[in-house]
Amino acid sequence: MGLTPKDMISSLSKLLDWLEQESNWGTNNGELRFITGRIGEIYTAIMTNGSMAIETNQNPKNTRRLENDLIKQISLKDEVAN
């Protein structure tokens, strides 16, 4: 079962708080890659009215959206290019 839009927004909020806290502690940018990557995935899913991928490591397709009654796997790179 996927995350609801409400769950995604809640997760995004928690991740942004976590990122701010880690930044305030002076955490190395390299250590923040997981957080920023997850923020990008969730943000893309929210902004495209999609959902998070069901399986892990669907590189680089991390989010899904309904397009013309078909589920299309998308990546953050695809969205930035459009």
MOPAC internal coordinates of N, CA, C and O (Angstrom, degrees):
PM7 1SCF
backbone

  N    0.0000 0     0.00 0     0.00 0    0    0    0
  C    1.4466 1     0.00 0     0.00 0    1    0    0
  C    1.5199 1   108.89 1     0.00 0    2    1    0
  O    1.2310 1   119.91 1   -47.21 1    3    2    1
  N    1.3179 1   117.77 1   132.79 1    3    2    1
  C    1.4565 1   122.61 1  -177.46 1    5    3    2
  C    1.5174 1   112.72 1   -83.75 1    6    5    3
  O    1.2310 1   122.00 1    -7.81 1    7    6    5
  N    1.3047 1   113.79 1   172.19 1    7    6    5
  C    1.4551 1   120.49 1   176.38 1    9    7    6
  C    1.5262 1   109.75 1   -76.46 1   10    9    7
  O    1.2310 1   120.69 1   -39.10 1   11   10    9
  N    1.3179 1   116.28 1   140.90 1   11   10    9
  C    1.4566 1   120.36 1   174.01 1   13   11   10
  C    1.5292 1   108.22 1   -78.21 1   14   13   11
  O    1.2310 1   119.69 1   -17.41 1   15   14   13
  N    1.3304 1   118.19 1   162.59 1   15   14   13
  C    1.4640 1   119.53 1   176.00 1   17   15   14
  C    1.5314 1   112.19 1   -54.67 1   18   17   15
  O    1.2310 1   120.48 1   141.44 1   19   18   17
  N    1.3205 1   116.69 1   -38.56 1   19   18   17
  C    1.4741 1   120.77 1   178.12 1   21   19   18
  C    1.5342 1   110.39 1   -62.52 1   22   21   19
  O    1.2310 1   120.46 1   137.05 1   23   22   21
  N    1.3328 1   116.72 1   -42.95 1   23   22   21
  C    1.4693 1   120.99 1   178.04 1   25   23   22
  C    1.5262 1   111.12 1   -62.82 1   26   25   23
  O    1.2310 1   120.46 1   138.81 1   27   26   25
  N    1.3380 1   116.73 1   -41.19 1   27   26   25
  C    1.4656 1   120.15 1  -179.74 1   29   27   26
  C    1.5246 1   111.31 1   -64.72 1   30   29   27
  O    1.2310 1   120.23 1   137.80 1   31   30   29
  N    1.3358 1   117.17 1   -42.20 1   31   30   29
  C    1.4619 1   120.58 1   178.89 1   33   31   30
  C    1.5166 1   110.30 1   -65.21 1   34   33   31
  O    1.2310 1   119.98 1   138.81 1   35   34   33
  N    1.3192 1   117.64 1   -41.19 1   35   34   33
  C    1.4599 1   121.50 1   177.55 1   37   35   34
  C    1.5288 1   110.83 1   -62.66 1   38   37   35
  O    1.2310 1   120.45 1   135.52 1   39   38   37
  N    1.3268 1   116.75 1   -44.48 1   39   38   37
  C    1.4676 1   121.18 1   178.59 1   41   39   38
  C    1.5213 1   110.93 1   -63.04 1   42   41   39
  O    1.2310 1   120.37 1   138.34 1   43   42   41
  N    1.3317 1   116.90 1   -41.66 1   43   42   41
  C    1.4604 1   121.11 1   179.11 1   45   43   42
  C    1.5264 1   110.35 1   -61.62 1   46   45   43
  O    1.2310 1   120.46 1   136.86 1   47   46   45
  N    1.3138 1   116.72 1   -43.14 1   47   46   45
  C    1.4576 1   121.19 1   179.04 1   49   47   46
  C    1.5307 1   111.05 1   -61.00 1   50   49   47
  O    1.2310 1   120.56 1   134.84 1   51   50   49
  N    1.3290 1   116.54 1   -45.16 1   51   50   49
  C    1.4755 1   121.10 1   179.45 1   53   51   50
  C    1.5248 1   111.06 1   -64.32 1   54   53   51
  O    1.2310 1   120.48 1   139.42 1   55   54   53
  N    1.3300 1   116.68 1   -40.58 1   55   54   53
  C    1.4650 1   120.06 1   178.89 1   57   55   54
  C    1.5267 1   112.01 1   -65.57 1   58   57   55
  O    1.2310 1   120.26 1   140.64 1   59   58   57
  N    1.3233 1   117.10 1   -39.36 1   59   58   57
  C    1.4631 1   120.47 1   178.17 1   61   59   58
  C    1.5372 1   110.51 1   -65.22 1   62   61   59
  O    1.2310 1   120.52 1   140.48 1   63   62   61
  N    1.3414 1   116.60 1   -39.52 1   63   62   61
  C    1.4668 1   120.04 1   175.54 1   65   63   62
  C    1.5253 1   110.73 1   -62.62 1   66   65   63
  O    1.2310 1   120.96 1   136.56 1   67   66   65
  N    1.3430 1   115.77 1   -43.44 1   67   66   65
  C    1.4648 1   121.42 1  -179.98 1   69   67   66
  C    1.5345 1   110.21 1   -62.55 1   70   69   67
  O    1.2310 1   120.50 1   136.19 1   71   70   69
  N    1.3326 1   116.65 1   -43.81 1   71   70   69
  C    1.4626 1   121.47 1   178.86 1   73   71   70
  C    1.5334 1   110.72 1   -61.19 1   74   73   71
  O    1.2310 1   120.72 1   135.41 1   75   74   73
  N    1.3207 1   116.23 1   -44.59 1   75   74   73
  C    1.4710 1   119.90 1   179.23 1   77   75   74
  C    1.5287 1   110.80 1   -62.23 1   78   77   75
  O    1.2310 1   120.62 1   136.96 1   79   78   77
  N    1.3212 1   116.42 1   -43.04 1   79   78   77
  C    1.4655 1   120.55 1   179.41 1   81   79   78
  C    1.5278 1   110.78 1   -62.43 1   82   81   79
  O    1.2310 1   120.25 1   132.35 1   83   82   81
  N    1.3116 1   117.12 1   -47.65 1   83   82   81
  C    1.4629 1   121.16 1   179.85 1   85   83   82
  C    1.5352 1   111.08 1   -62.55 1   86   85   83
  O    1.2310 1   120.35 1   140.92 1   87   86   85
  N    1.3270 1   116.93 1   -39.08 1   87   86   85
  C    1.4713 1   121.28 1   178.25 1   89   87   86
  C    1.5228 1   110.82 1   -64.45 1   90   89   87
  O    1.2310 1   120.70 1   137.81 1   91   90   89
  N    1.3243 1   116.26 1   -42.19 1   91   90   89
  C    1.4677 1   120.61 1   178.04 1   93   91   90
  C    1.5221 1   112.17 1   -62.90 1   94   93   91
  O    1.2310 1   120.59 1   151.17 1   95   94   93
  N    1.3171 1   116.47 1   -28.83 1   95   94   93
  C    1.4703 1   120.86 1   178.01 1   97   95   94
  C    1.5214 1   111.69 1   -80.29 1   98   97   95
  O    1.2310 1   120.30 1   173.71 1   99   98   97
  N    1.3253 1   117.02 1    -6.29 1   99   98   97
  C    1.4538 1   120.68 1  -179.96 1  101   99   98
  C    1.5229 1   113.56 1    80.69 1  102  101   99
  O    1.2310 1   120.70 1  -153.89 1  103  102  101
  N    1.3158 1   116.26 1    26.11 1  103  102  101
  C    1.4611 1   120.63 1  -179.66 1  105  103  102
  C    1.5283 1   110.38 1   -63.18 1  106  105  103
  O    1.2310 1   121.07 1   -42.02 1  107  106  105
  N    1.3168 1   115.55 1   137.98 1  107  106  105
  C    1.4669 1   123.10 1   178.36 1  109  107  106
  C    1.5293 1   109.78 1   -57.05 1  110  109  107
  O    1.2310 1   120.79 1   -42.52 1  111  110  109
  N    1.3413 1   116.10 1   137.48 1  111  110  109
  C    1.4720 1   120.26 1  -179.71 1  113  111  110
  C    1.5210 1   112.72 1   -55.85 1  114  113  111
  O    1.2310 1   120.00 1   143.77 1  115  114  113
  N    1.3139 1   117.61 1   -36.23 1  115  114  113
  C    1.4639 1   120.85 1   178.90 1  117  115  114
  C    1.5132 1   112.57 1   -61.52 1  118  117  115
  O    1.2310 1   120.80 1   150.00 1  119  118  117
  N    1.3226 1   116.07 1   -30.00 1  119  118  117
  C    1.4654 1   120.36 1   179.73 1  121  119  118
  C    1.5315 1   111.69 1   -77.31 1  122  121  119
  O    1.2310 1   120.57 1   166.86 1  123  122  121
  N    1.3155 1   116.52 1   -13.14 1  123  122  121
  C    1.4634 1   120.52 1  -177.75 1  125  123  122
  C    1.5273 1   112.71 1   -94.68 1  126  125  123
  O    1.2310 1   120.08 1  -177.38 1  127  126  125
  N    1.3182 1   117.44 1     2.62 1  127  126  125
  C    1.4740 1   120.86 1  -176.35 1  129  127  126
  C    1.5264 1   113.33 1   -58.65 1  130  129  127
  O    1.2310 1   120.61 1   138.70 1  131  130  129
  N    1.3152 1   116.44 1   -41.30 1  131  130  129
  C    1.4643 1   118.73 1  -179.89 1  133  131  130
  C    1.5230 1   110.26 1   -60.95 1  134  133  131
  O    1.2310 1   120.91 1   133.40 1  135  134  133
  N    1.3367 1   115.87 1   -46.60 1  135  134  133
  C    1.4628 1   119.96 1  -177.24 1  137  135  134
  C    1.5287 1   110.57 1   -64.11 1  138  137  135
  O    1.2310 1   120.35 1   131.96 1  139  138  137
  N    1.3313 1   116.94 1   -48.04 1  139  138  137
  C    1.4672 1   119.18 1  -177.82 1  141  139  138
  C    1.5276 1   111.53 1   -67.06 1  142  141  139
  O    1.2310 1   120.39 1   145.43 1  143  142  141
  N    1.3225 1   116.86 1   -34.57 1  143  142  141
  C    1.4682 1   120.19 1   176.38 1  145  143  142
  C    1.5158 1   111.89 1   -63.91 1  146  145  143
  O    1.2310 1   120.94 1   135.69 1  147  146  145
  N    1.3191 1   115.81 1   -44.31 1  147  146  145
  C    1.4706 1   120.24 1   179.83 1  149  147  146
  C    1.5260 1   110.56 1   -67.11 1  150  149  147
  O    1.2310 1   120.34 1   141.44 1  151  150  149
  N    1.3475 1   116.95 1   -38.56 1  151  150  149
  C    1.4611 1   120.29 1   176.38 1  153  151  150
  C    1.5300 1   109.73 1   -58.74 1  154  153  151
  O    1.2310 1   120.12 1   135.63 1  155  154  153
  N    1.3286 1   117.37 1   -44.37 1  155  154  153
  C    1.4553 1   121.26 1   179.18 1  157  155  154
  C    1.5195 1   112.77 1   -62.18 1  158  157  155
  O    1.2310 1   120.63 1   138.32 1  159  158  157
  N    1.3271 1   116.40 1   -41.68 1  159  158  157
  C    1.4708 1   120.19 1   179.66 1  161  159  158
  C    1.5237 1   111.18 1   -63.85 1  162  161  159
  O    1.2310 1   120.70 1   132.46 1  163  162  161
  N    1.3276 1   116.26 1   -47.54 1  163  162  161
  C    1.4610 1   120.27 1  -177.83 1  165  163  162
  C    1.5310 1   110.24 1   -67.60 1  166  165  163
  O    1.2310 1   120.44 1   137.36 1  167  166  165
  N    1.3219 1   116.76 1   -42.64 1  167  166  165
  C    1.4685 1   120.76 1   178.80 1  169  167  166
  C    1.5363 1   110.33 1   -59.18 1  170  169  167
  O    1.2310 1   120.38 1   135.29 1  171  170  169
  N    1.3141 1   116.87 1   -44.71 1  171  170  169
  C    1.4661 1   120.92 1   179.31 1  173  171  170
  C    1.5292 1   110.65 1   -61.94 1  174  173  171
  O    1.2310 1   120.43 1   136.06 1  175  174  173
  N    1.3251 1   116.78 1   -43.94 1  175  174  173
  C    1.4673 1   120.02 1   179.08 1  177  175  174
  C    1.5259 1   110.97 1   -61.38 1  178  177  175
  O    1.2310 1   120.43 1   137.84 1  179  178  177
  N    1.3328 1   116.78 1   -42.16 1  179  178  177
  C    1.4648 1   120.30 1   179.70 1  181  179  178
  C    1.5279 1   110.61 1   -65.77 1  182  181  179
  O    1.2310 1   120.19 1   130.75 1  183  182  181
  N    1.3238 1   117.24 1   -49.25 1  183  182  181
  C    1.4595 1   121.63 1  -174.05 1  185  183  182
  C    1.5302 1   113.01 1   -69.60 1  186  185  183
  O    1.2310 1   119.74 1   157.11 1  187  186  185
  N    1.3177 1   118.10 1   -22.89 1  187  186  185
  C    1.4661 1   120.80 1   178.91 1  189  187  186
  C    1.5229 1   111.75 1  -100.35 1  190  189  187
  O    1.2310 1   121.04 1  -173.20 1  191  190  189
  N    1.3457 1   115.62 1     6.80 1  191  190  189
  C    1.4640 1   120.85 1  -176.85 1  193  191  190
  C    1.5283 1   110.03 1    56.97 1  194  193  191
  O    1.2310 1   121.23 1  -141.48 1  195  194  193
  N    1.3218 1   115.26 1    38.52 1  195  194  193
  C    1.4603 1   121.70 1  -178.29 1  197  195  194
  C    1.5041 1   111.84 1  -107.60 1  198  197  195
  O    1.2310 1   120.96 1    24.62 1  199  198  197
  N    1.3237 1   115.76 1  -155.38 1  199  198  197
  C    1.4604 1   121.90 1   179.33 1  201  199  198
  C    1.5174 1   108.35 1  -145.00 1  202  201  199
  O    1.2310 1   121.25 1   -12.68 1  203  202  201
  N    1.3050 1   115.22 1   167.32 1  203  202  201
  C    1.4512 1   120.61 1   177.07 1  205  203  202
  C    1.5353 1   108.85 1   -73.32 1  206  205  203
  O    1.2310 1   120.72 1   -27.75 1  207  206  205
  N    1.3239 1   116.24 1   152.25 1  207  206  205
  C    1.4629 1   120.78 1   177.71 1  209  207  206
  C    1.5259 1   109.80 1   -60.94 1  210  209  207
  O    1.2310 1   120.88 1   -32.95 1  211  210  209
  N    1.3056 1   115.93 1   147.05 1  211  210  209
  C    1.4639 1   120.82 1  -178.06 1  213  211  210
  C    1.5219 1   111.02 1   -77.54 1  214  213  211
  O    1.2310 1   120.33 1   138.82 1  215  214  213
  N    1.3327 1   116.98 1   -41.18 1  215  214  213
  C    1.4592 1   121.44 1  -179.10 1  217  215  214
  C    1.5162 1   110.36 1  -102.50 1  218  217  215
  O    1.2310 1   120.85 1   -25.98 1  219  218  217
  N    1.3250 1   115.98 1   154.02 1  219  218  217
  C    1.4552 1   120.21 1   178.40 1  221  219  218
  C    1.5193 1   110.55 1   -79.57 1  222  221  219
  O    1.2310 1   121.33 1   -21.63 1  223  222  221
  N    1.3183 1   115.06 1   158.37 1  223  222  221
  C    1.4698 1   123.34 1   174.99 1  225  223  222
  C    1.5277 1   113.77 1    56.07 1  226  225  223
  O    1.2310 1   120.49 1  -135.02 1  227  226  225
  N    1.3176 1   116.67 1    44.98 1  227  226  225
  C    1.4576 1   121.34 1   174.92 1  229  227  226
  C    1.5267 1   107.89 1   -90.23 1  230  229  227
  O    1.2310 1   120.95 1  -129.45 1  231  230  229
  N    1.2972 1   115.80 1    50.55 1  231  230  229
  C    1.4541 1   123.89 1  -172.50 1  233  231  230
  C    1.5130 1   112.47 1   -56.50 1  234  233  231
  O    1.2310 1   118.36 1   -47.02 1  235  234  233
  N    1.2968 1   120.74 1   132.98 1  235  234  233
  C    1.4632 1   125.82 1    -9.54 1  237  235  234
  C    1.5205 1   112.43 1   -95.18 1  238  237  235
  O    1.2310 1   120.24 1  -160.36 1  239  238  237
  N    1.2842 1   117.14 1    19.64 1  239  238  237
  C    1.4624 1   121.46 1  -175.19 1  241  239  238
  C    1.5262 1   110.17 1   -88.49 1  242  241  239
  O    1.2310 1   120.20 1   -83.58 1  243  242  241
  N    1.3262 1   117.22 1    96.42 1  243  242  241
  C    1.4520 1   121.93 1  -173.53 1  245  243  242
  C    1.5202 1   114.75 1  -102.62 1  246  245  243
  O    1.2310 1   120.39 1   164.42 1  247  246  245
  N    1.3179 1   116.86 1   -15.58 1  247  246  245
  C    1.4516 1   120.22 1   179.07 1  249  247  246
  C    1.5178 1   109.65 1  -130.51 1  250  249  247
  O    1.2310 1   121.51 1   -16.93 1  251  250  249
  N    1.3414 1   114.71 1   163.07 1  251  250  249
  C    1.4562 1   120.56 1  -179.11 1  253  251  250
  C    1.5133 1   108.93 1  -130.61 1  254  253  251
  O    1.2310 1   120.81 1   -29.09 1  255  254  253
  N    1.3283 1   116.06 1   150.91 1  255  254  253
  C    1.4625 1   119.29 1   172.58 1  257  255  254
  C    1.5273 1   108.74 1  -145.77 1  258  257  255
  O    1.2310 1   121.75 1   -23.66 1  259  258  257
  N    1.3064 1   114.26 1   156.34 1  259  258  257
  C    1.4581 1   120.79 1   178.10 1  261  259  258
  C    1.5175 1   108.13 1   -86.60 1  262  261  259
  O    1.2310 1   120.64 1   -54.86 1  263  262  261
  N    1.3174 1   116.38 1   125.14 1  263  262  261
  C    1.4600 1   121.61 1  -179.41 1  265  263  262
  C    1.5137 1   108.24 1  -137.25 1  266  265  263
  O    1.2310 1   120.63 1   -64.05 1  267  266  265
  N    1.3210 1   116.40 1   115.95 1  267  266  265
  C    1.4690 1   121.40 1  -177.86 1  269  267  266
  C    1.5262 1   111.82 1    52.83 1  270  269  267
  O    1.2310 1   121.16 1  -133.92 1  271  270  269
  N    1.3112 1   115.38 1    46.08 1  271  270  269
  C    1.4727 1   123.43 1   179.37 1  273  271  270
  C    1.5263 1   113.90 1    64.87 1  274  273  271
  O    1.2310 1   119.43 1  -165.64 1  275  274  273
  N    1.3193 1   118.69 1    14.36 1  275  274  273
  C    1.4582 1   122.70 1   175.98 1  277  275  274
  C    1.5219 1   108.76 1  -121.59 1  278  277  275
  O    1.2310 1   120.58 1   -35.50 1  279  278  277
  N    1.3269 1   116.49 1   144.50 1  279  278  277
  C    1.4553 1   119.77 1   175.88 1  281  279  278
  C    1.5175 1   107.93 1   -84.07 1  282  281  279
  O    1.2310 1   120.86 1   -55.58 1  283  282  281
  N    1.3165 1   115.96 1   124.42 1  283  282  281
  C    1.4600 1   122.16 1  -179.51 1  285  283  282
  C    1.5242 1   108.48 1  -112.49 1  286  285  283
  O    1.2310 1   120.53 1   -54.12 1  287  286  285
  N    1.3289 1   116.59 1   125.88 1  287  286  285
  C    1.4573 1   120.80 1   174.61 1  289  287  286
  C    1.5250 1   107.74 1   -77.43 1  290  289  287
  O    1.2310 1   120.14 1   -49.08 1  291  290  289
  N    1.3237 1   117.34 1   130.92 1  291  290  289
  C    1.4641 1   121.23 1   179.85 1  293  291  290
  C    1.5165 1   109.98 1  -129.21 1  294  293  291
  O    1.2310 1   120.98 1   -17.56 1  295  294  293
  N    1.2973 1   115.74 1   162.44 1  295  294  293
  C    1.4605 1   120.76 1   175.11 1  297  295  294
  C    1.5076 1   108.64 1  -125.15 1  298  297  295
  O    1.2310 1   120.51 1   -17.13 1  299  298  297
  N    1.3093 1   116.63 1   162.87 1  299  298  297
  C    1.4508 1   121.62 1   177.59 1  301  299  298
  C    1.5275 1   109.60 1   -59.17 1  302  301  299
  O    1.2310 1   120.26 1   141.58 1  303  302  301
  N    1.3410 1   117.12 1   -38.42 1  303  302  301
  C    1.4675 1   121.23 1   179.05 1  305  303  302
  C    1.5275 1   110.35 1   -60.08 1  306  305  303
  O    1.2310 1   119.99 1   139.24 1  307  306  305
  N    1.3413 1   117.63 1   -40.76 1  307  306  305
  C    1.4677 1   121.37 1   178.81 1  309  307  306
  C    1.5232 1   110.63 1   -61.24 1  310  309  307
  O    1.2310 1   120.31 1   137.73 1  311  310  309
  N    1.3208 1   117.01 1   -42.27 1  311  310  309
  C    1.4540 1   121.45 1  -176.33 1  313  311  310
  C    1.5178 1   112.03 1   -70.57 1  314  313  311
  O    1.2310 1   119.88 1   141.98 1  315  314  313
  N    1.3059 1   117.84 1   -38.02 1  315  314  313
  C    1.4589 1   121.51 1   179.49 1  317  315  314
  C    1.5194 1   110.20 1   -66.71 1  318  317  315
  O    1.2310 1   120.20 1   144.61 1  319  318  317
  N    1.3299 1   117.22 1   -35.39 1  319  318  317
  C    1.4641 1   122.01 1  -179.45 1  321  319  318
  C    1.5202 1   112.18 1   -68.61 1  322  321  319
  O    1.2310 1   120.04 1   152.05 1  323  322  321
  N    1.3410 1   117.52 1   -27.95 1  323  322  321
  C    1.4699 1   121.20 1  -176.80 1  325  323  322
  C    1.4756 1   113.24 1   -85.53 1  326  325  323
  O    1.2310 1   120.10 1   180.00 1  327  326  325

